[in-house]
């Protein structure tokens, strides 16, 4: 069985040294949000209103993991 090592995007010390807004921008800019956005956007007129900000919801999930917020309701 082979071990695959994935290179890290940033060094841990670099992330600790960054201010929170800079840290979020650096992490989110490396992720392709278009595919995620296309997967979660509304496909029909039924259900939730069209005015939901899907991009902000996707970004908030990433911020939740970075800040180690345990519950979505705490976000």
Residue frames as qw, qx, qy, qz and C-alpha x, y, z in Angstrom:
[[0.000, 0.890, 0.456, 0.000, 0.00, 0.00, 0.00],
 [0.448, 0.310, -0.004, 0.839, 1.45, 3.35, -1.00],
 [0.202, -0.709, -0.401, 0.544, 1.22, 6.54, 0.96],
 [0.316, 0.646, 0.313, 0.620, 0.26, 9.66, -0.94],
 [0.320, -0.479, -0.297, 0.762, 1.45, 12.90, 0.60],
 [0.209, 0.838, 0.405, 0.299, -0.53, 15.94, -0.34],
 [0.392, 0.164, -0.171, 0.889, 1.48, 19.17, -0.27],
 [0.129, -0.683, -0.540, 0.475, 0.11, 21.79, 2.08],
 [0.263, 0.843, 0.305, 0.357, -1.20, 25.09, 0.77],
 [0.052, -0.852, 0.241, -0.461, 0.39, 27.12, 3.54],
 [0.447, 0.130, -0.723, 0.511, 2.79, 26.54, 6.39],
 [0.447, -0.657, -0.601, 0.087, 1.12, 26.46, 9.78],
 [0.387, -0.431, -0.187, 0.793, 3.24, 29.35, 11.00],
 [0.048, 0.140, 0.380, 0.913, 2.17, 31.45, 8.00],
 [0.351, -0.570, -0.621, -0.407, -1.49, 30.91, 8.90],
 [0.500, -0.610, -0.460, 0.409, -0.89, 31.81, 12.55],
 [0.333, -0.254, 0.022, 0.908, 0.87, 35.03, 11.51],
 [0.041, -0.342, -0.508, -0.789, -1.96, 36.17, 9.21],
 [0.340, 0.073, 0.370, -0.862, -4.90, 38.24, 10.44],
 [0.503, 0.288, 0.783, -0.225, -8.27, 36.44, 10.10],
 [0.576, 0.707, 0.125, -0.390, -9.48, 38.31, 6.97],
 [0.235, 0.679, -0.640, -0.274, -6.14, 37.69, 5.22],
 [0.302, -0.181, 0.934, -0.059, -6.22, 34.04, 6.26],
 [0.598, 0.446, 0.592, -0.305, -9.73, 33.54, 4.86],
 [0.487, 0.772, -0.169, -0.371, -8.85, 35.29, 1.59],
 [0.040, 0.570, -0.801, -0.180, -5.72, 33.16, 1.16],
 [0.384, 0.012, 0.917, -0.108, -7.55, 29.89, 1.76],
 [0.565, 0.571, 0.491, -0.336, -10.69, 30.66, -0.24],
 [0.363, 0.760, -0.317, -0.436, -8.76, 32.03, -3.22],
 [0.032, -0.405, 0.891, 0.203, -7.05, 28.64, -3.68],
 [0.399, 0.238, 0.869, -0.169, -10.34, 26.69, -3.78],
 [0.114, -0.114, -0.621, -0.767, -12.40, 26.45, -6.97],
 [0.293, 0.252, 0.607, -0.694, -15.78, 27.63, -5.66],
 [0.469, 0.237, -0.364, -0.769, -17.48, 27.50, -9.07],
 [0.448, -0.014, -0.873, -0.191, -17.98, 23.74, -8.99],
 [0.115, -0.264, -0.797, 0.530, -19.30, 23.84, -5.43],
 [0.277, 0.304, 0.156, -0.898, -21.58, 26.77, -6.24],
 [0.495, 0.137, -0.576, -0.636, -22.99, 24.97, -9.26],
 [0.363, -0.099, -0.925, 0.053, -23.65, 21.84, -7.18],
 [0.121, -0.379, -0.725, 0.562, -25.61, 23.62, -4.43],
 [0.210, 0.132, -0.062, -0.967, -27.49, 26.33, -6.30],
 [0.563, 0.335, 0.561, -0.506, -31.18, 26.02, -6.81],
 [0.167, -0.029, 0.812, 0.559, -32.22, 24.16, -9.94],
 [0.067, -0.549, -0.759, -0.343, -35.99, 24.79, -9.85],
 [0.163, -0.503, -0.031, -0.848, -38.44, 27.48, -8.84],
 [0.739, -0.532, -0.333, -0.243, -39.93, 25.40, -6.04],
 [0.769, -0.251, -0.368, 0.459, -38.55, 25.47, -2.52],
 [0.431, -0.557, -0.159, 0.692, -36.26, 28.09, -1.00],
 [0.273, 0.928, 0.123, -0.224, -36.34, 31.65, -2.32],
 [0.748, 0.517, 0.021, 0.416, -33.89, 32.67, -5.03],
 [0.001, -0.923, 0.178, -0.342, -32.45, 35.50, -2.92],
 [0.839, -0.503, 0.121, 0.171, -30.29, 33.19, -0.80],
 [0.172, 0.858, -0.482, -0.041, -26.61, 34.04, -0.92],
 [0.998, 0.003, -0.047, 0.046, -25.17, 30.63, -1.77],
 [0.584, 0.547, -0.351, 0.487, -21.62, 31.96, -2.19],
 [0.217, -0.632, 0.429, -0.608, -21.62, 33.38, 1.35],
 [0.891, -0.295, 0.171, -0.299, -22.95, 30.09, 2.73],
 [0.920, 0.254, -0.192, 0.228, -20.18, 28.11, 1.03],
 [0.330, 0.602, -0.407, 0.603, -17.48, 30.46, 2.29],
 [0.505, -0.583, 0.320, -0.551, -18.91, 30.37, 5.82],
 [0.989, -0.131, -0.025, -0.061, -18.57, 26.57, 5.88],
 [0.733, 0.372, -0.295, 0.487, -14.84, 26.90, 5.09],
 [0.050, -0.634, 0.353, -0.686, -14.46, 29.58, 7.77],
 [0.815, -0.438, 0.086, -0.369, -16.20, 27.24, 10.22],
 [0.966, 0.012, -0.137, 0.220, -13.55, 24.56, 9.66],
 [0.468, 0.522, -0.299, 0.647, -10.66, 27.03, 9.86],
 [0.231, -0.557, 0.329, -0.726, -11.91, 28.51, 13.13],
 [0.283, -0.030, -0.935, 0.212, -12.91, 25.07, 14.51],
 [0.495, -0.093, 0.215, -0.837, -16.50, 26.06, 15.22],
 [0.213, -0.030, 0.974, -0.078, -18.16, 22.76, 16.23],
 [0.322, 0.541, 0.762, -0.154, -21.79, 23.44, 15.29],
 [0.221, 0.427, 0.473, 0.738, -23.31, 25.23, 12.31],
 [0.250, -0.849, -0.436, -0.163, -25.74, 27.03, 14.59],
 [0.534, -0.661, -0.043, 0.526, -22.74, 28.55, 16.41],
 [0.487, 0.175, 0.357, 0.778, -21.47, 29.94, 13.13]]
